[in-house]
Amino acid sequence: MKIGIITFHNAYNYGAVLQAFATQSYIESLGHEAEIIDYHNKWIDADYDFQKFSIRRMPKRAFYRAPAYVIEKFYYFLRRKKYDRFKKSFLNIGPHRYYDKSEIILDGFDVVLIGSDQLWNTELTRGYDDVYWGDFSSPHNTKVLTWAVSMNSQKLNECDVVFIHNHLKNFNAISVREPYLKDLLTSVAHSNITTLLDPVFLVPVDKWDRLCSSICRKNYILVYAILYKEQAISFARSLAELYHKDVVIINTFSGNSPARKEEECLGPTDFLSYFKNADFIVTTSFHGCAFSLIFEKHFYCIEPKGSYNIRVHSLLKTFNEDNRIISGDSIPCQSDEDLNSSFINKTIELNGESARSFLESTL
């Protein structure tokens, strides 16, 4: 069968690109042909827009930052080049690019998978994007499924309920990434909804190993933080003093000054290599936690007091590792506690069985 994938493949984000690769890779491992449909949400594109440096556009009070700004944009350019090379080498992206649902032509696909990642996060897409909710023209015999898709909302207003109820009818089968989302959508549509882990867990660890770049740095604590970056760096430095290790920080397109000696120019394969070779990982990211589990690394997820990342909590609870979420600045006494490898591997194995069953029962 030929299976099309609609996802955030065009985002310059490690997790987004690697989950797209994982979905494609898994489908191919089942003997199907996989193609990523080149749909672009304008707001996702805008978030990663490479704005050219302009002296005239820079506020006078920020003029002294011009050198650092230029350097940061140069690093950004190099990172984008590495992402683009990865996509060209490893993602089978279709020849036609679409920006609107009216443009989409899906002739030739037996199945369309929508997901994974946060395609239903209305903050990222600035409202509901109909394409990610299956609202596009397709042949009557093409099946449309959601694939471990995620959402930001935990509470729905009346308009949300009406939209979701109407659009879930577009799908032949529905799978979501978090159990809370399954409960939320079931209450709206009373549909049969499956929960699946993020597709990065469907790729065998030895395949991730082979994808790693040749970077082989040793004896370091890795920081990968999209939110709460300063707290994560501070926590990592405390650990580094305790264990006499270096701190390596992966830049996350945050616009911070390169003076902090971050790893500025990493592509997706470099990202994997740094996770594989780290002695310890400090993260605030969902996919940071995911790859820490995949590579079975000592890790902690930083969460400031008063905040609650339901996606991370849901993931780590599934693997019985939710004690690794740290609120505050104190270093826990169990910081070198090993992961329960047998339980992690069993959970990944069961998820693989569920994913296969979900696809086969629908196909």
N, C-alpha and C positions, 0 to 999 in steps of 0.2 A: 504493500500500500504506500501511497505517497501522502505524507503527513506534513502539513504546514504549521508553523509555530509563530504566534504573535506574542511578543514579549518586549522587555526593555533592552534589546540587544544593542541599541545605539547610544546608551548612556555611557559616559566615561567614568565608570564606577566598577571596581573590581568584582563585587558580588554580583552585579547585574550581568556583566559579560560572562562570568564563569558559570552562573546558573543557566544562561542561554546555551553555552557550550555543553553543559551537563545534560540538558533536555535533549538536544540534538544527538549527543553521543549515546544516550540511553535508547532512544528510538532506533538508531542505527544498529545498536547491539541486539535488538529484537528482530532484525532483518528487514526493517522498513526503510523507505527513502525519506529523509528529513530535509526540509527547506525552511529557513527563517523568512517569513513574509516581511518585507522591508517597509513596515508601517512606522511613521514618525509622529509622535505626539508633539505639537509645537512647543509645549511648555517644558517637556523633558529636553528637547533640543536647546531651548533658551537657557536652561540651567547650566549647560555646558558650552555655551557660546564663547568662542575665542575672540574676545574683543581686542581690537588693535590698540596699542598704546598711543595716546595722543596728549601732548603737552597742553594743548588748548583746552582739553576736556578735564584736566586734573585741577581740582580746587587749589587756590594759591597756598592755603595753609598746609596742604599735603605735598607741596612741591619738593620738600626735602626728602620725601619717600620715593621720588622718581627712580633713582638707581635700583632700589630694592624691588620696585614695581616692575621694572623692565626685566630684571633677573627672574622674578617669579613667572612672568609671562613666557620667558624663554624656556624655563623648566616645564611649564604647562604645555608648551608646544612639543617638547621632546616626549613627554608622557603620552600625549595624544597620538604621536607618531607610533609609539610602541603599541598602544591600543589598536590603532588602525592596522598595523602589521598582524597582530593577533587575530583580528576579525577576518582579515584577508586569508590568513593561513588556516584557521581552524573553524570558522563559521561559514556554513553554506547559505549565504544570503541571496534571496531571489533577485532577478534582474530588474524588477519594476519597483520603484519607490512610490509610496502613497502618503499623502498628508491629510486625506479626508475620506470618510467612509464611502462617499459617492464614487470615489476613484477605484475602490478595491475590486479586483476581478480575481476570483478564486477558482476558475475552471482548472480541472486537472488534479485537484486535491480530493482525496477520499475522506480525510479527516483534518480538522483544524483544531489545534490545541492553543488555548489562550492562557498564558502563564509561563513560568511561575513569577515570583517577585510581587511587588506591591502595585500591581496594575489597577487595583481598586482603591488605592490611596488617593482620595480626592484633594489632599493638600499638594501632592506631587503633580497631579494632572489638572489642577485648578478646576475642580468639579468633576462630574462624571463624564468619562470619555466613552461614547457609545460603542466604539470599535472594541474596546476591552470588555464590553458587555454583550458581545455577539451581535450587535446591530449593524449588519452589512449584508450586501447581496452575495448569495452563494447558491450553487446548484442544489436542488431539493434533496439529492441523495448524498450531499456532503454533511458529515456529522461534525458538530461543533461541541467541544468539551472545554471545561476549565481545568487547569493543571496546577494544583497546589498554589492557587492564587491567594494573595494576602490583601488585607484591607486595614485602614487606620481607625475606622469608627468602632466604638463600643456601644454607642447609643444612636438610635435612629429617630429622626423626626418624621412627621407624616409624609412629607414629600419624598424622603429617602425610602420609606416603606413602599410607596406607590411605584417609584422608579425601579427598585430592586424586584418587587413582585412581578412587574411586567417584563423585565429584561431577563430574569432567570428562565423564562419560558423559551429563550433563544437557544438553550443548551440541551443537548441530548444526554449529557451527564455532567455532574459538578463535583469537583474536588477542591478543597481549600487547604491552606497550610496550617492554620491554627484551630484547635478544638473550640475556642470561644467563638470563632467566626462561623463554624458549623452550627453551633447552637443559635447564634443570632439569625442566620439565614433560614434555618429550619423553622424558626418562629414566624418568619415572614411568608415563606413560600410553601412550607410543609413538603419540601422536596427531599429526595433521598440524597444526602450529601456525604461524601467520603473525605476523610482527612489523610493527607499525605505530607511527608516531610519535604523540605526544599530539595529540588533535584540534584544538588551537589552531593547528596548522600547516596545517589544511585550510581555514581562513578566509583569503581574500585580504587582503593588508595594507591595501588601500584600504577594505575593510569595517571593519577595526579602526580605521582613521583616522576614519571617519565616526561610530564609536561613542564616540570620545573626547569628554570634556566640554570646556567652554570654557576651562578652566584653561590658561594659556599662559605659565608661568614660564620664564625663560631663564637661561643661564649657571650651571648647577649640576651637581654630581655627586650622583646618586641612590643612596641606600642602601635596599635591600629585603632584610632578613635575618630569617629565622625562627629559625635556629640561629646560634650564634657571633656574636651581634649586636654585642657590644663590639669584637670583632676587626675586624668589617666596618666599623664606624664609625671606628675608629682608622686603618684603612687608607685609607678615603675622605678623612679629614681630611689625611693625608699627601699624597694626590693633590691635594687642594684647594689646599694650600700651594704645591705645585709648579706648578699650572696657574692659580692665582689665581681660583678659583671658589668658590661657596657649596656647602654640603653640605645636602641635603634628605633627611630620614629618614622613610620611610613606616612608621607604626605598624602592628604586626602582632598586635594583641590580646595583647601580652606582659605586660601589667600593669605596665609601667614607669611611673615618675613622668612626668607631662607637662612637668616642668620642663626636659626636654631639648629642648624646642621641636620636637618631631616633628610631622609632618603627621597630625593626630589623626582627622580626620573624612572620610576619603576613601572614596568608594564605588567600585565596579568601573570605571565610566567615567572617574573621576578617576585611578585607578590607571593606566589605559591612557594617559591624557594625560601623566602624569608620565614614563612610559617613553618615549613618543614624543618629548618635548621635552628629554630629558636629554642632556647632552654626554658623560656617562660614567656607567656603572652599576656599582655594587659590590653583589653579592648573595651569598646562600648558598642560594638557593631554586631548585628545579627550574624552576618557572614563571617565576622571575626571569630565569634563563638563556634560557628559551624565548622570552619576549617581547623580550629583548635581541637575540636572533637575528632574530626577525620584523621588528623595527624597525631592524635592522642598526646597532646601537649599539656603541661601544667599551665593553667590560665585562670584569670579572673576578669569578670565583667564589672566595670565601674558604673555605679548608678548613684548620683547625689541624693541625699535625703530629700524626701518629698516627691521624687519622680518615680515613674513606674513604666518600664518598657515591656508592654504585654507580650510582644513578639519574642523577645529574649527570654522572658520568664517562661513562656509556653515551651520554647525549644529546650531550655535546660531542664525543665521539669520532666519532659518526655524522656530525657536521658538520665534522670535522677542525679543531676549535677547542679541543681539550683542553689546549692550552698556556695557556689562560686560567684554569685552576685554580691558585690560589696557596696554598701552604702556608707559614705563617710571616708575618712582618710586613714583609719587605723589598719595596720597589717594584721590579718588574722593569723592565729597560731598554727593553723593547718595549711599554711601557704604552699607546702611541698607535698601535700597529699596526692597520691596517685589517682588517676582516673580509673573507674571500674571498666576496664577494657572489654571484658567478656560481656557485660551488660550493654555497652555501647555497640559492640559488633552485632549482638543479637537484635538490638533495636533496629539497626540499619538493615539487617537481613530481613526482618519482618516487614519493614517499610518497603523493601524491594519486592517482596511477595505481594503486598497490597497494591503497589503501583502496577505490577504486571496484571494482577487480577482486575484492577479498575479498567485498564486499557482493553484487555481481552474480552471482558464482559460487554464492553461497549462496541468494540469492533466486530 
